[in-house]
Amino acid sequence: MELPWEALDHWIASLGLGLLIGVVSERRESARRSMAGIRTHALTALLGCAAWSLGMGPFAATLLVLGGLAVVAYWRSSRQDPGLTGEVTLLLSLTLGALSHQSPVLAAGLGVLCAILVHAKERLTRWSRVLLREQELHDGLLLAAAALVVMPLLPARPIDPWNVLQPATLWRVVVLVMAVGMLGQVLTRALGPRWGLLVTGFFSGLVSSTAAVASLGQRARGQPAQLSATMAAAMLAQLASLGLLAALLAAASMPLLRSMAWPLAAAAAGLLLAAVAGLRQGRLQPGPKEAAAKEAAQAQTDSARAFRLSQALTIAAIMALVLLLAAWLQHLFGNAGVLVGSAVVALAEAHAAAAGLAQLHASGSLPLAMARWGVLATLAATVAAKSVLAFASGGVRYGACVSTGLGLMLAGAWLAA
């Protein structure tokens, strides 16, 4: 009688993952005598599948017997190879064979992941011992603790009378600043001091251009040789943020977006002009100075910190104060203070302010002309806030470059309007 597919899929998954892990293990152990190869891993996975089908007792007994054999094998080979990868991989093949009864897809996926980890032994060892620096490990652990330990414990509900301060949201800003700094460090080392920062700046601007400007300012302060690259990356971050703002306007009020098409296009052109000018300034240095700058940038990248926790906390504190001020102004002026409140909110979050104006126009509460000037006021407020932040995070030279580029964006938008 032909068995249905449901009765065969866990056996096929067990055999496949056992063969895959066995091939990778045998090739890794080709230089010496292998503890377990293709046949052993395939048979072990099928054994786990069969033992689990008989019940928990037979599977536990099989696991104990195989564990004892693994202990004996390790005791005999520990002098030549003190690692436990082969023994643990064999036990994992047995366990994944049993797991295939519950979820063949999950078991097969974990088998592929196990094979990848076994195959990448040399690369992972080189990365952990040679490429990964002590300061980067420290920063990575700090980022993981902030994102996975602290953030889930913070309340998501507002804690102030105006319902604007949410501890979880503010802490996400802290984590974002840290993550942008870490991403910049990784991409800078992978792509070089110039292109890694440009890629980081653009994509981080889709999340928070404010965090990108602050994080890039930290890098510019610590690594002056990368000033032109950090300035261009900040302009690209703002360009991505401008594109996101246009998308929010389109979602809330298409007529408002159409009326702001030329101002937004002129603002984007100003940002691109500033970014290109920054890159050309860094590229057109004389030969000896350019070589010295590259050497200095590489040396600073090697010893740089990915982020500073104190500065990330300062940014979150400033945002909290700005949000409280915006809520107070709205409460004080009522409906007449909508534009003022939006401009103040834009000091901390321009997207929220612009989306609010678009929603007010779509509902008929705000005329189109006033909504347009509100969006321009939002851009002016975010330029002012980010310029101050650039001076505070990156120093005078970085602040001057970023504020000049943002000024070109604002000038283009106002002239087009």
N, C-alpha and C positions, 0 to 999 in steps of 0.2 A: 504494500500500500504506500502511495506517495505521501510523504510528510508535507504539511503546509509550511510556508515560508517562516511563519512565526516560530516554528519549532527548530529552525535551522539557523536563524540569523545570529543567535548568541554563539553557536559553535563556529560559524564562519568568522565572526568578529574575533573570537579567541584565537583561532588558528592564524588569522592575518596579523594580529598584533604580536603574537608570539614569534612568527617568522620575521617580522620587521625588526623587533628588538634583538632577535638572535643574529640577524645579518649585521647590524650595526655593532653589536657586542663582539662578534667574532672578528670583524675587521679591526676593531680597536685593539683587540688582544692578539693580533696576528704576529706581533713581534715576540710574544712569549706564549707559553702554554695557557690556553683559555680555560676558565672554570666552566663556562656554559656558552654554547654556540647556538647555531640555528636549530638543530634538532632538540636540544635540551629546553630552550625557551619555548618552542612550539609545543612540545609535549607537556611542559609545566603549565602553560596557559590552558591547554585542553584538560589537564588534570584538575585545575582549579574550577573550570566550568563543570566538569563531571562531579566533583566533590560537592559543589554547592547545590547541584540538582538533587543530591542524596540527602541534604539537610545540613543544619548548622554543626551537628556533632561530627560527621565525617569530614567536613571542611576544616574544622578546628584541629582535628587529629592530623590531617594532611599538612596543615600549616605548621604544626609543631614538629612533625617529622622533617619537613623541608628546612625549617629553621635550624634544627639540630645538624642536618647535613651541611648547611651554610656555615655554621659555627666551626665545624670540623674542618671544612675547606679553608676557612680564613686562618685557623690556627696553623695549618700546614703551609700556607703560602704567605703568611704575614711578614716573614723576613725578607722575601723578595719583593712583595707588593703590599705595603701596609694599608692600602685603600680598601674601602668597603663597597665600591660601586658595583662590582660583579655580583656580590652576594645580595645586596639590596635590590638590584635589578631583577634577579631571579625570583625573589619573593614578590616583587611587584607584578611580574608576569602571572604568577599564581593568583594574586588578588584581582588583577584585571580580568582574568578568565572567569572568576566568580562574579565580578561586577557586570559582565556581559549579560547575565540573566536579568538584571534590573534595567540596564540601559546599554545596549550594544553600541550605540553611537558615542556615548560618553566614554565607554571603555576603549573604543578604537581611537578616539581623540586623545585620551590620556596615553595610549600606547605610542602614538605618533610623537607626542610631546616628550615622552621618555626617550624615544630613539634620538630625537633632536638633541636632548641634553647629553646623552652618552656620546653622540658623534662630535659635539662641540667641546669636548673636554679640554683640548689644548688651547682653543680660543678663549674659553671662559677662564682658564687658569692664567693665561697671559693678561687678560683684562683685569682680573681681580688683584694680581700681584705686581703687574708692571704699569698698565695704563691708568688704573684708578688710583688717584692720589688720596692721601689721608684727609686733606681738607674737603675734598669732594665727597668722600664717604661720610664725614661728619655732617656736611650740609644735607646730603641725601637722607640720612637718618632723622635729622631735625625736620625736614619737609614731610617725611612719612609720619612722624609723630603728630605734627600739626594737622595733617589732613585726615589721618585715620584714627587718632586717639582723642585729640582735643575737639575737633569740629563736631563729631557725632554727639558729644556731651552737652553742647551749647543749645539753649532753647531757640526755637525758630519763631516764637511769638514775640511781638513788640513788648518792650519793657518800660516805655515812656508814655506820658499822658497823650501825646499826639500820634502814637502808633507808627513811628517812623524808624525807631532804633530796634533792629533785630540782631542780637548777638551772633547768630549763625551766619547771617549775611555779611556782617562786618568781618567776621573771622575768615569767610571765604575770600575776602579782599586780601587779607594777610597771606593766605595760602597761595592765592593767585600771584602776588608779587614774588613770593619765594619760588613758585613753579616757573614763572617767566625767567627769573634769574638762572635757575638750574637748566632750563631748556636752552637759554642763550649760551651758557657755559659748554653744554654738550655739543651744540651745533657749531660753536666757534672752534672747538677743538677738532671737530670732524671736517668742517668745510673751510677753515681758516678764519682769521680775525675779521675779514671783511664780509664774505658772503654768508657766513653762519649767522651773523647779527642781522643782516637784511631779511633773511628768511624768518628768523625768530620775531623780528619787529612786526612784519606784516601779519603773520598769523596770530600773534598775541594781541594785535589791535582789534581783531574780530571779537576777542573776549573782553578786553579792557585796555584801551589805549592809555588811560591814566596809569595803570599798573605798568604798562610797557615803558612809558616815559620815565617813570620813577626807577624802574629796574635798569634801564639803559643809562640813566643818570648815575646810578651807583657804579656801573662799569666804566663810564667816562671819567668819573672822579678817581677811581683806582687805577685806570689804565689810560693815561692821557694820549698815548700813541694811537688809540682807537677813536679819537674824538670825531673824525669825519664819518667813520662807519656808524658810530652810535647815533649821530645826528641824522644821517640818512635813514637809519632803521626807525628812529622816532617819527620821521615824516611818513614812512610807509605804514607805521602803526596807525597814525592819524588818518591816512588815506583809507585803510581798511575800515576804521571806525566810521568814516564819512559814508562809505558804501553801505554799512549796516544801518546808519541813520536814514539814508534814502529808502532802504527796504522797509523800515518801520513806518515812514511816512506813506509809502505806497499801500501798506497793509491797513493803515488807519484812515487815510484820506487821499485818494488819487488826485483830486483837483489841487490839493495843496502841493503834492509832489510835482505836478505839471507846472504850477506857477513858480516852483523853486528849482526847476530843471537847470536853467542857465546859471543861477548863483551857485548851485552845488557843483556844476561842471567847472566853473571858473575857480572855485575853491580847490577842487581836485587838481586842476592844472597848476595852481600855485604850489601845492604840496609836491607834485612831481618835479617842478622846476627847482624847488629847494633841495630835494633829495639828490637830483642829478648834480646840482652845484656842489653839494657836500662831497659826493663821490669824486667829482673831478678835482676838487681841491686836494683830496687825499692822494689822487693818482698822479697829479702833475707836479710832484715834488722833484727836485734835482736828484740825480742818481745816488750819490753818497748819502744824502739825507733820507732818501726813500729806503735804502737798504738798512740804515740805522733805525729808521722808524719801524720797519718790519721786524728787525731783531728785538727792538724794545717791546713791540706788541706781543711777539711770541713769548718773551720772557715774562711779561706781565700776565699773559693768559695762563702760563704754567703755574704761577704763584697766586692767582686771583681767587677770591672767594666768590661763590655763585650768588650769594645774597647776604644781606645783613638783617637779622630778625628785628633789631631795634628800629630800623628805618621802616620796615613793613608795618610794625605796630604804630609808628607815628602817622603813617598814611591813613590807617584805619581810624585813628583817633581824630584826625582832621576831618575825615569824611563824616564821622558821627557829629561833630560840632556843626558842620555845614548843614546837615540834614535837620538838626534841631533849629537852627536859625531859619531855614526855609519854612518849616512848619509854623514857627512863631510868626513870621511875616504873613503867611497865608491866613492865620487866625486873626491877625491884627487888622489886615486890610480887606478881608473877605473876597468877594468876586472881583472887586476893582484891583486887587493885587495879584491877579492871575499871572500877568506877564512878569511882574517883579518876582513872584514866587518861582516861576519857571526858570528865570535867569539865575536865581540863587540855587535852585536845585541843580541846574546845569553845571555849577561849580563842582559838584560831586558826581553827577551822572547826567550827561547830555542826552543820551538816548531816552531816558525816562521823561525828561522835560519835553523833548521834541514829540515823543509819542503822545504825551498828555495834551499838547497843543493841537495835534492832528485830531485826536478824539474829540476835543472841544469843538473844533471846526466841523467835523463830521456830524455832530449832534445838533449843530445850529447855534451853539452858545457863543461862538467866537467868529466874527467876520473874517473873510479870507485875507484881507489886507492886514488886519491885526495879527492873524496867525502867521503870515509871512514875516512880519517884523519880529514876532516872537521867536521864530526859528533863527533869524539873524541874531537876535539878542542872545539866544542859546549858544550860537557859535562864538559870539564875542565873550560870553562868560566862560566857556570851556577853554578858549584861548588864554584868557587871563589866568584861570586856575592852573592850567598846564604850564604856562610860562613861569609862574611862581614855583610850581613843583619842580620844574627843570633846574631853576637856580638853586633850590634847596637841596636837591638830590645830586646834581652833577657839577655844581660850582658855576663860576661866572662864565667861562668860555662855553660850556655846554648849554647853559641857560640862554646866553646871547644867541647861539646858533639856532636852538629850538624855537625861541620866541620870534626870531626873524622869519623862520619858515612858517610858523603858525600865523604870523602877521601877513605874509603873502597870501595864505589861504583866506583869511578874513577880508583882506583888501579886495581880492578877486570876487568874493561873494557879494560884498557891499556894492562894488562898482557894477557888477552885472545886475544887481537888483535895482 
